[in-house]
């Protein structure tokens, strides 16, 4: 059984179509779109002047049946009823037709009569179509249909041949919908089929059409009594307003429409976030009522939009909203655009809002942090940091209504107010001091100080009655207490930051106050470090002053004992009875005593320069002659060193005011420095006039100075590390003295240098220096510094390296040539290395009484001598130019031939750590200057004896290994042979070279695995042991000898470790098992033969008494 679906009843019972003469095409077009089964009766009224074939024409053009209406005819659904010519047609409530003739149909307004009857008889169940035509007939009837609740559709003027009738209906307010002709028929069919009418026809429909849907904004707009509002009924709103309102309600952006002279408001859900608690009261309300507090600025913006018809923007507009239970500081950016009605006149403003509160607050806080950083930058003291921070934070009252900073004193358990903004310092809200151990207090600083964690206080009204701070009417109710950490203190301070009553304390607000505390901590740390640095500089300056005074006092104290040393030495030297040997010893002592005196005087001058007590004693001097004389003192030293000395000092036009003794020191120090670092080429001294100045240049072709060291060469005690020089002696004040003395002459000094190309020092002196010729000025003691430096430079020449001749060893002036001391290695060779000629000669004389001595003046020369004349012991100074003592020790230990040679270090560094460093570096002994010759001889003798015993033990071990019947060899970790005994050479059939690594790793010249495959060095057992440190036990290998014969061996390899457990090599022992292997192979062959014969004969056995006997005749296999 089929079920017929319910077909909805058509919304209208009758459709009236009216047109004037000439409207046939329009009527035909509409009726042609109506399908058979149309649900309403159709009545057509047209101004016809006489006989007409309208019914016949329509019948041919449309699918619906067409008839002339007649008096008393009942209307029938789905049929077209045409009003006869020159008549008026009325339809009664019983659907019957009433026809009346008319003399003049055009002027009798027959169309109005027809539509009026439809309105009276069918009311809201009637629909009227007003098509093309002249005049206004039908407008009043259409108005009656609309007033009765029916629907009226008019043809658009653009598609009408005669638009007067449709226009009149529209102007009469009778039309619900205006459509082009081609859309009228389909629209009527869709409506009659149950579709929705394109335009609301009632206020209720209009509201539903515009405001139906989910959301609080639509709900609020539906509840507005629009008929009593300034906008009036929704049904009569301009189509443009309704279209914009519909689009606005579907938008996700916060949007509000302000329409009409009162700017009545319509808004969507997103706008509620802008309204806050003003929703839903703002719906339909005038804008000036809703935004009373902001209306002056908003009204100006709205008026500007209405007057200019241009969009206006308002960025970061401050709104005071209540969205979360409190008045909130909120910011929005508004875009206000003009809205026009159906006639094009601007009647309203559409405002789109984007909330910018998070961005505005973030930017404001970032600016505050940056301003704080800039404000406190460079503050020298903690107090200054607090003062500047207080001034700046007072300007951030919107985020921080008040700020307190308390410095924490852990020892006294007290907090002291260091800064206060927003409240009066010293008030009950900001006490100057807070006892951290007393509870309750105005602020719980003690808890934060003990726990070191932030603490939020939310009871400010109860804790501090009548308290108010900040720019808002509401007082703050909360505050954050944060620890401020200062480097070097357990807790430097506590920050009390008031929280704005109009900003929620979210994560960004929390981060802001946290960063504020961190920034204050960093600034306080910087200031504290600056204070510490100033205190440290003050202490260093005081220490420097004390040191300078100490140098001055000690230098003075040194002069007395030095005088008592030098004077007797000179007396003894002049004694006629002194022997040649004694004179030589005395000369060494006097020379070094004078050198010490010169060093003491230099330190004294330097300390006086540092203290500002040394004054230049100017006099007019022939500077060219003085410079030539000083340079001439160094000519002998330059010749001995193999360096050409050029002096270009032509006479000057006039004497120059200088301190003669200081000038000698300046020139001699620069010359000595140049000769010290020049090994070939020349040194040039030049003097020239340069306007008001005299220019001295000392240029050399020496090793040069690295670029990064040029700024340091005139610093006191500074020495360029690793720089090649003839001697390592000196304390690093020579060039600093030059710089200081040039400044005392009001001159300047500069250096230019290129590594490997040489250096040029330039000094400029002002020839017009004014000086006082005061004869009463205290004269300094006369000193011949230049001569002393020249003599020292003369002894920098390298000695003739090699052994010291026996004739060159003199007897000691204090006793016999060879005191009774143990020397069990009488013919040992000792290599002495020292850059000081006197020390080198002294050591050669002392040690030459017992052993053969070879001397060298620096490390590289000593290394070459050790390789060519292998010494039994090396005695070396630590501080030498070029390769120093530690470097020489390291190079000796890296040399396989020399690494076992005993090394004794000699140094002037006498403290305990220096000895520890030397022994840890690998030295066998360490001797500090000054030392007694007997102690030095005893130490060297002991080391030589130990080396002799060690060599004897090693020789015995090698001899034992050589006599062992087992083949043994050892190699180091790199695979180089260390020991090879006789038996292993016999097995190999040849003797390997020490560096034949492949041989050592394989275990022979040619080695195979037992299966016949060749053994490569990378897979050899020795490689496994050296890589893993694990032993190899009973590994079978085959050695192929030089003559092609093979030997089977059984290999065992053990790793070798040093005293620290580090792998240093391996020892391999293997046994020749060739004969055993041959016997094993013979036995295997015989066993295979017996088994083969057994299977061929297959003997049978029978019992014979208690024994089994074979039954075969031959008994061959049985016998076997």
Secondary structure by P-SEA (a helix, b strand, c coil): cccccccccccccbbbbbbcccaaaaaaaaaaaccccccbbbbbbcccccccaaaaaaaaccccccccccccccccccbbbbbcccbbbbbccccbbbbbbbccccccaaaaaaaaaaaaaccccbbbbbcccccccaaaaaaaaaaacbbbbbccccccccaaaaaaaaaaccccccccccaaaaaaaaaaacccccccccaaaaaaaccccccaaaaaaaacccccccccccccccaaaaaaaaaaaacccbbbbbcccccbbbbccccccccccccccccccccccccccaaaaaaaaaaaaaaacbbbbbccccccccccccccbbbbbbbbbbbbcccccccbbbbbbbbaaaaaaaaaaaaaaaaaaaaacccccaaaaaaaaaaaaaaacccccbbbbbbbbccccbbbbccccccccccccccccccccccccccaaaaaaaacbbbbbccccccccccccccccccccbbbbbbbbcccccccbbbbbbbbccccccaaaaaaaaaaaaaaaaaaaaaaaaaaaaaaaaaaaaaaaaaaaaaaaaaaaaaaaaaaaaaaaaaaaacccccaaaaaaaaaaaaaaaaaaaaaaaaaaaaaaaaccccccccccaaaaaaaaaaaaaaaaaaaacbbbbbbbcccccccccaaaaaaaaaaaaaaaaaacccccbbbbbbbbcccbbbbbbbbcccccccccccccccccccccccccccccccccaaaaaaaaaaaacbbbbbbbccccbbbbbbbbbccbbbbcccccccccccaaaaaaaaaaaacccccccccccccccccccccccccccccccbbbbbbbbccaaaaaaaaaaaccccbbbbbccaaaaaaaaaaccccbbbbbcccccccaaaaaaaaaaccccccbbbbbbcccccaaaaaaaaaacccccccccccaaaaaaaaaaaaaaaaaaaaaaaaaaaaaaaccbbbbbbccccccccccaaaaaaacccccccaaaaaaaccccccccccccccccccaaaaaaaccccccbbbbbbbccccbbbbbbbbbbbbbccccccccbbbbbbbaaaaaaaaaaaaaaaaaaaaaaaaabbbbbbccccccccccccccccc
